[in-house]
Amino acid sequence: MAQQQGDDMEYVAEDNQMAEAEDNMYFRGGVLGDSESESEEDDEDDEYDSMENRMTDTTAAEARKGKDIQGIPWDRLSISRDKYRQTRLEQYKNYENIPQSGELSEKDCTQTYRGGKYYDFWRNTRSVKSTILHFQLRNLVWSTSKHDVYLVSNFSIIHWSSLNSKRSEILNVSGHVAPCEKHPGSLLEGFTETQISTLAVRDKLLIAGGFQGELICKYIDRPGVSFCSRTTYDDNAITNAVDIYEHPSGAVHFMASNNDCGVRDFDMERFQLSKHFSFAWPVNHTSLSPDGKLLVIVGDNPEGLLVDSQTGKMVKPLCGHLDYSFASAWHPDGRIFATGNQDKTCRVWDVRNLSKSVAVLKGNLGAIRSIRFTSDGQFMAMAEPADFVHVYDAKHGFEKEQEIDFFGEISGVSFSPDTESLFIGVWDRTYGSLLQYNRRRNYMYLDCL
């Protein structure tokens, strides 16, 4: 992944060399903005602050009556939603490490049918704003129940309860963070001003990864931080992704993917590094198969790898993508997995025949930066860098999809463990929010009870 980072927590789309959107599509990170001069910035800040104070959430009932799900007042704007959508599709610039990879990948794409209705809009919460620090890393939203979601907001990790509409800070890394428990190998001196690049939350364990290889481990039901570690002191040390899983022994482990070409496995029962594999290129994402035997490794190489989780030895290369990959996920059946790439495609693979992809699913705007399966294997969500999340019917061969359409950069997507909710983090200067969709059921009237 790109080795560039900001000096502060301002979103990277403000850096012209890293932005995935054309400058005229965003005004200081805001959808639907106009270019303004530097001399007017103070007035603009006041205007945006006052707008944010007037913002209200959008509910499913309001959306059914015609209100825009993000609260964008299209009737008062000089452009219609359809026209602005077309402009975005024409002008949004996908970031590529390998030129024209998005165009060249089109010939392999599988034809899919839109119109699926799997998840219904439930609420857009404007008071919960997730932020993005690195434009290629979008695993910053995690749900632990259909009501509970965790996300990164500047230097804080926030918990949002949709049940009681309560927002609470779980961890603040703007200052000094040090472990309050003593474990061998833990950095007792801790870290200062950690820039969070990735996040994972499962059950009661929260892992935050940082730009300098930091790993901060916190149990949500315990005070303080339990464990701090730095994967490497190399200059190119960013933690690109973290995956928490249950080891066959019953112990909780997590796997960290790093830009120093390493994949490290930590045993959280003993708070110890248990494995360290090195590869030929920076690793952007790693996923462990449900049986714990195989690892999908993707990174700064068009080819991905399927490797033995015990030895790190390659089982099969994954050939087909045309650019660098930043996302992967396993279907709960352990046979199917998916990889997301900057060539604007998600490839679905079957371990029984890796000579070609089962399906090649195409995005609208840009790279596929996040992939999630529901725990029952029924659906797969893939998120583009902005504006679109696609939910596919995985049970019936990925032939039909629901396209969720909005405006703004996507910080992450997460299904709840019971599959009932889908959360989408939206970063935008004005319309940043948390979107919640609920699974469509035949007996939705029961929700009224």
Buried (B, 14 or more C-beta within 10 A) or exposed (E): BBEEBBEEBBBBBBEEEBBBBBEEBBBBBBBBBEEEEEEEEEEBEEEBEEEBEEBEBBBBEBBEEEBBBBBBEEEEEEEEBEEBBEBBEEEBEBBBBBEEBBEEBEEBBBEBEEEBEBBBBBBBBBEBBBBBBBBBBBBBBBBBBBBBBBBBBBBBBBBBEBEEEEEEEBBEBEEEBBBEBEBEEBBEEBBEEBBBBBBBBBEEBBBBBBBBBBBBBBBBEEEEBBBBBBBBEBEEBBBBBBBBBEBEEEEBBBBBBBBBBBBBBBBBEEBBBBBEBEBEBBBBBBBBBBEBBBBBBBBBBBBBBBBEBEEBEEBBEBEBBBBBBBBBBBBBEBBBBBBBBBBBBBBBBBBEEBEEBBBBBBBBBBBBBBBBBBEEBBBBBBBBBBBBBBBBBBEEEBEBBBEBEBBBBBBBBBBBBEBBBBBBBBBBBBBBBBBBBBBEEEEEEEEEE
